[in-house]
Amino acid sequence: MKRIIFAFVLIIMSVPAFAEFKTNAKSAFLIDYDSGTEIVSKEADTLMPPSSMLKLMTLAVLFDEIKAGNIKLDDRIPVSKNADYNNPLWYPASKICLVTGQEITVRDAILGLIVLSGGDASVVVAEKIAGTENDFTAVMTRKAREIGMPMSTFGNASGLPNETNMMTSRELATLAYHLISDYPDLYPMFATRRFEFNEYKTDWCRDWGRTHTVNYNKLLFIMPGADGLKTGHTDKGGYGMVASAVLGGRRLVGVINGFKGKGHDALAAEMKKLLMHGFTTTTSRVFYHAGDEVTAVPVWYGRHDTVMATVEKTFAITVDKDTGITGVRVLARYNDPVAAPVNVGDVIGEIIAEQNGRVIARANLVAREHVGKIQLFARVWKNIMVMIFGK
């Protein structure tokens, strides 16, 4: 049967709704990184052109290749005519300013994508990984589905206007979470404020480079704790930004799209307002981190009597700051007992946080260790003991 095995209880009143956030952006979304709680949600599931924020998916695919050891930061990758600055496609677009036949390092391609929003660098990356940019969009789609982005579609690797390029603010936040959590060695590159490319091949590009070195993400310059991620802009769609900041050890992730402000400075100010809204009107409490001991769960027919349960990722809650965490009940539930064999990572129950009888967070309890199954004779003896002594 389903059994409550412990309860950590504080006095509880009620759970007020989070304070409203007002913005002229078509869409805005804000979550607490640890708890996953939605603090602001405006048109969060509406598909919109992501403009250059789409480059975050290009980077995610590249980061996978680096993490797998298939590509190294110092590898040099060739520039095709598709990424040449003379291609009319790049005349009005953000770029590093590359020339057919030159080679650039993977590190420069990443910084060019992050700081300069280089669409030409995205093509270089796409062709390196998939051969063609069109084939790369299929890789992007697979990656999106793998990390929980069922709605996003991709028509190119750069975010240049294309009717197939569509993403929601919620899925952009999912992508940001993935970049932060899964690539701890690479994510700090998103905080780079200035990038000076040193391998320009023409005088025109050298002139271009002298005035294009500062990150379009102006939030990095105006908000302490801001450490990424990416901006975007089209004349038709307006301005957008995916951002994250850490204050007091707490991380929030925000998305704005369809903002009708005047430039990237106004966009940064709006994002700062969104993030500070979350930091000042809500508070969070972390109960368990991945790998922490939560409780010992009885095992039937196991080589050990119990298996230690843990959580797969940080288990936390977010509540209104005015109310505070005046009362929380955390329950761990499991089937008593779980049958052997038990493997590391097997789901053996769930952990729930309730406030005033309402579930505000839940997550799987998983096995932290392996417990093998006892042999047939031992199982028969165990049954006899249960029938005789009840245990």
N, C-alpha and C positions, 0 to 999 in steps of 0.2 A: 504494500500500500504506500501511498504518498505520505511522507512524514516530514513535519517541521522539526529540524534538529537543533536550531538555536534561534534566539531573537535578541538583538541588541536594541533596547527600547529607550527612547527619550519621550518626555511629555510633548504632545503634538496639538496644534490648533488647526490651522487650515492652510491650503496651498493657494495663494493668490495668483492671478494671471500675471505674466511678466509685463512690465511697463511697455507701452506702445512706442515704437520708433517711427518717426515721420521722415520721409525722404521723397524727392521727386524722381528718384531712379525707378525704372519700371519694375525692377526686381531687386530684392535685398534678402540676404540669408546670413544668419549668425549662429554658430554652435560653440559649445564648450568642447574642447578637444578631448578631455578625459571622459566626461560623462556622455558626450554625444547629444546632449539636450539642446533642442532648438530654442534659442532666445528670441530671435527675430525671424519671421518667415513671411515674405511678401512676394507672391507669384514665384515661389521657389521651384515649382514643378512645371513652369511654362518654358517651352523650348524657345530659345532665342539665339541669334548669331553670337558666337563667343568672341569674335575678332581674334586678337592675338593671345587671348587667354587660352585658346586651343593649343598653343605651343607647349603648354604644360603636359599635354598628352604625348607630344613628340618627345619631350624630355623624359617622361616616364618610361617610354619604350627604350630610349637610349640608355637610361639608368639601369634597366634590366640587363642589357647587354654588357654593361660595365660590371655590374654585380656578378654576372655569370662568368666573368673573365674573358668574354669573347672580344671585347674592345677595351683598350687602355687609354687613359687620359692623354698620354703622350703620343699615341698613334696619330699619324697624319692621314687625312682623307682628301681625295681629289675634288675639285670644283668643276662641275660640268657647265655647259652653255646655259643650262636651265637656271643656274644660280648666278650667272654673270650679271654684273650691275648694268650692262648695256641692254639686257633683256627689258623691253618696255614694261613688263610686269612689275619691275622693281622701281620704276621712276618715281611714283608717288608713295612707295611703301618704305617702311623701316627696314634697314639692312645693315650688314657689316661693310659692304662694298667689296665684293670679291670678283675675280677675273678667271675666266675659263683656263684650266690647266694648272692653276696654282694649287697648292695643298695647304690645309690648315690643320692644326692639332685639334683633337677632340675637346680638350680643355677650352681652347679659344672658341670653338663652335658653341659649347655650353654657355660660356660667358657672353658670347655674342647674342645668343637667344635670350638670355635672362636680362642683360643690361641694355642692349641695343635693340632688343626685340627683332633680331635679324631674321627676316623671312628667308633670305638666301641661305643662311646657316641651316634652317629647317630642311630645305631641299637637299643640301649636302648630307645631312644626317639621314634623311629618308632614303636617298639613293645608296648610301653606304650599307644600310641595314637590309633594305628590301629590293634594291635594284632600280626601282622606279618609284616616284612619289605616289602614283596610283596604287601600286601594290602595297605601299607603306600604309595607306589608309585602311586597308584590310587588317593589318597588324594592329593599328590603333584601335579599331573596332573590337578585335578579340581582347585586347588588353582592357578596354573599358568594361566589357562584359565580365571579365574575370574579377574585377575589383568592385563590382556592384553598381555599374552605370548602365542600366538597360535602355535608356532613351537616347543617349548621345549618338550622333552620326557625324562622319568626317568626309569632306570632299578634297582636302589637301592637308599638308603638314604645317602650314604657316598661319592659317586663320584668315587669309585674304578672302574677300567676299566670294561666297560660293553657296548656292542654295542648299547644299547638303550639309554644310557646317552648322549644326544645331546642338546646343547643350542647355541644360537647366542649371540654375544657381545651386540647387541641391547637389547635382552631380559634379559640378565644379568644386564644391566643398569636399565631396568624397574623394576627388582626385587630389586635392590639396592634402587631406589627411593621409592619403597613401604616400605621397611624396615626403611628408614629414616623418612618418613612422617607419617606412620601409627602406629609406636611404639616408641613414644618419650621417654617413661620411660625405655625402654629396649635397644634402639639403643646405648646409651653410653657405653654399655658393649663391643662394637666392638673396643673401643679405649684402652682396657686393654692390657698392654704391657707384663705382667708377671702373670702366674697362677701357684701356688704351690698346687697341690692336696695333701690332708692330710690323705687320707683313703686307702693307698695301703695295700694290704693283703699278699704280698709275698716279700721276700728279693730281688728277681730279679726286681720286679716292683719298689721297693724303690730305687734301683740303677738306674733304668730307669728314675725315676722321678727327681733324682738329676741333671740330664743333660738335662731334657726336661721341661723347665718352661717358656721360652721366646717365644713370639708371632712370628710366621713365617712371619708376615706382617712387614717387616723391614722399610716400609715407615713411620710407627708411630715414628721411632727413628730419621729419617733424614729430615722430612718435617714438619715445623710448620703448625698447622691447620689440619693435617691429623687425621682422627678419625674413620677409618674403611676401608674396610670391611673384605675381605677374599682372600687368595692366593690358588693356586693349582699347582700341578706338576705331570706329568707322563713322563717316559722315552721316550715314543713314541710321546706324544703331546706337550712336552716342558712345559714351565712355563706360568702361568696365574695369573691375579689379578683383582679383582673388588675393587675400591678404591674411597674414597671421601675426600675432604679437603675444609676447609673454610678459605679464606683470605679476609680481609677487609669487612667482612660481606657477602661475596659472596661464594656460594658453587658450586663446580664442581664435577661431577661423571665421573670416567674413567674406562675403561675396556681394558685389554690387554690379548690376548690368543695366544698360539703358539709361545711364545718368546723363542729363542734359546740362552739365556744367561747362565752365569756360576753361578748358585745359586740364592738364594732369595735376596741377596744384590744387584746383578745386576738387578734383576727384580724390586726391589724397586727404584733403580736409574732410570730405564726406565719409571716407572710410574710417578716418580717425574718430569721427563722431559716432559711427556705428560701433566700432570696437569699444570705445570708452563707455558707450551706453551699456554694453554687456558687462564690462568690468565694474561699473558703478551701481548698477541696479540688481545684479545677481551675485550669488556666492556659491562656491562649490565645496564639496567634502569628498575626499578620496578615502575609500574603505579598504580596498585591496589592490595590489599590483599583481601583474602576471607572475605566477610562480609562488606567491605567498601561500602559506598554509591557511586554509579556510576551515576545514573540519575533516575528521577521519570518518570514512563511510564503511560500514560493515560489508564484507565480501563473503558470499556463499560459495563453498567448494574452492576456496582460494588457498594458496600456499601461505598467505598471511591473512589474518582475521579482518584487517581493514586496509583501505587504500586512501591516501591523502588526496583530498580534493583541492583544486585551485581554480583560478580564473584565467581565461585566455589572454585578456588584456585588462588594463586598469578598470576597476569597478568604482564609479563615482556617481554623485548626484549633484544637480544644480537647482537652486531654489532662489526665490525672490529675496533680495538682501534685506529688505525691511522686516520681513518675517523671520529671516535667518533660519538656521537649522535648530529650531527649538524642539523638534521632535521627529525622530526617524525610527522606523522599525525595519531592520534588515533580517530577512529570513533566508536560510539555506534549506532547500528541499531535495530529497532524493528517494529513490525506491529502496526500501529496506528489506533485505540487503541487495547489493548488486551482484550479479552472477559472474564468476570467474570463467574464462580469463579476462583480465582487464588490461588494456594497453594504454600507454601514455597518450593523453589527448582524447581518450574516449569520453563522451558526454555521459556523466553519471548523476546529473541533477541540475538544479538551477538556483541562482541567488536572486533575490527580489528585494528592492527597497520600496517601502510603502510610506505614504504620508496621508494621515487621516483616512486610512482604508483604501487609498487610491495608489495603484502601482505607478511609480515615477521612474523606475529603472529596473531592468532585469538582464541577466546574462547567464550563459551556460556555466555549470560547474564541470570541470574536466579532471580526469585522473592525472596526478603528477608523477606517477610511477607505474611500473608494470607489476601485476600480480598474476602469477601462473595458476593453472588449475591442478588440484591434487589428483592423484591416480584413482582408478576405479575402486580398489579395496578401501582406500581412505575415504572415498565418498560413501561407500556402503557403511563403514564404521560410523561416519558422521550421521547418517540417517538413523542408525540404531541408537546413538546417543540422544538424538532429538526425540525419538519415540519414547525412550526410557526416562530421560531426565528433562526433556523439553529444551535442551540447548546443545 
